[in-house]
Amino acid sequence: MITGKTERDKKFISVYHAHVDEVYQFVYLRTGTNKSIAEDLTQEIFLEVYKGLSRFKGLSSERTWVFRIAKNRLNDYYRKQYRSMFESVCIDDVLDDQLVDTGQDIQENQIKSFEQETVRASLSALPKHYEIVLTLKYMDERNTKEIALLLGKSPKAIESLLRRAKDAFIKSYIGIEGKRVL
């Protein structure tokens, strides 16, 4: 357990340096690649880490604990965005682009990049509540009950919303794909 303020500060600095880049990327990809929002959320996450450091008992890995805080902060963000429909949450595969195997075929990478851009454009063309539920379902891999709890709706309402969102996404994707082919 951490006893003095100096030890606590040293421990926080260690935790911060070990995880800040990974947490920032995690948040950045889930906030529509909005740099300022990702920076703000990352700062809030590490403020919570600092506040909770004395309560961390080591029952999980440090990384797991930090990411649980990050996921909870993102849940708050999603909840707020869903209710206000103020800003968008969209999928971005920047991290995937950074992790591409250099030995892969360049043409294959171009095709993937084109498909990713079409997915991003299709998703951002949707109403914000569709964009949010699709992000929660497919990017964050949440089940219907988790999404319902997070957004304050029934699982049946979420199933219906997901079905409509998927249909709208497919229409948007086909429309964008058709325009690009021409």
N, C-alpha and C positions, 0 to 999 in steps of 0.2 A: 504494500500500500504506500502511496505517496504521502510524505509527512509534511515537509516544509514547502513554502511558496517557491523557493529556488528550485527544489527538486521537481515540483509540479510544472514550473515553467520549462525546465530542461526536458521533461518528459513530453510536454506538449510540442515543443520545437521538434523533437525527434519524431513524434507521430505525424506532425504536419509535413515535415520534409519527406517522410516515407510514403505518404498517401495523397498529397495535394494534387499532383499531376493526374493521377488516375481518377480521383474524385471529380476533378474539373472536367475531364473528358467524358466521364459518365453523365454528368449533369448537362454538359454542353450538347451532347447528342440527344438528350431528352427534353430540351427546351427550345427546339426548333433552330438549333445552332445560333442562338442569340448570345453573343459574347457578353454583353453587359448583364443579362439575366443570369447566365451561367456563373459569372464572376460574383454577383451578389449572392446567389444561392450557395456557392462554394464558401464564401465568407461566413454566411449564416451557419452552414454546416460545421465549420471549424470553430465557430464561437460556441456552438452546442457541445462540440468535442471538448473544448477547454473547460466549459462549465461542468461537464459530466465526468471529467477525468478522475476525480477523486472517488466517484462511484463505480468506476470500471473495476470489476473483480477478476477479470481474466478468465471468465467461464467460456469465452469464445476467443478466437484470435482477435488481435487488435484491428486487423483489416476488416473482419466481419462486423465488428462493433461499429467502426467508422462508417461502413457502407450501410448498416442498418439505420444509422442517423441520416445518411444521405437519402436513402429510400423514403424515410418518413418525411423529410423536408420536401422531397419531390411529390409525395402524396398530397401534402398541404398545397403545394404549387398547382398540381392537377385539379384539386378540389376547387381552389380559388378560380382557376382559369375556366373550369367547366361552368361554374355558377355565373361568372361575370361575362363569359364569352368575349373577354377583352383582348387577349393575345393568343397566338396560336402555339400549339405544340406539334412539331412535325418531325418525321423521321429523317435523319441524315446519315449517310454512311461514310462520313469523312474518316472515321476510324478504320473502316474496312479498306478504304483507299490507301491509308497509311500502312496497313498490314499486308498489302498485296505481295505475293511472292514474285521477286524480280525475274524468276525463271519462267513465268507464265508467258503465254503468247500475247503480244501487244494488241492484236486484233481482238482477242478474247476480253482483254481488259477494257478496250474501247466499247465493246458491246455491253459489258457489265456497267460501265459508267453511264452509257446512254440509258440503260434500263433503270438505273438508280435515279437518274435525273427525271425520267418519266414518272417513276413512283413518287418522288418528292413533289413534282408539279401536280400530279393527280391528287395527292393527299392535301396539298395546300389549297386546291380549288374547292375542296369540300367545306360544308358548314363546320364551324369550329367544334361543335359537340360530336360530330362524326369523326373528325380528325383526332380528338382526344380519346374516344373509346377505342378506335383502331390502334392508336399508339399504346394504350394500356394493354390491349389484348395481344397484339402481335410483337411489339417491341419489348414491352416489360413482361410479357408472357404471364399475364394475370388471368385467372379464371373468372367466369361470369359472376360468381358470388363475391369475389374480392372487388371487382369493379362496381357491383351494385352497392356494396358497403361503403366504398370510397366515395361514390357519387350520390349516395342517399336515395337510391332507387331500388325497385324490386329486381330480383334476378330475371324475371319474365320480361320486365321493361327493358333491361339491358340486352337480353337475347334479341328482342324485337329491334332495338336500336342498332345492334351490331349487324343484323340482317340488312336493315335499310342502309347502313353505312357501307357495308360490303358491296351492295348493289350500286350505290352511288359511286363508289370508288372504281368499280369495274367500268361503268359508263364513262367516267372521267378519264380513266386510263386509255380506253379504246378511242375516245375522242382526241386525246393528245397524241396518241400513237398514230392515228390516222392523219393528223395535220402534219406530223413530222415526216411521214412517208412521202407525202405530196411534195 
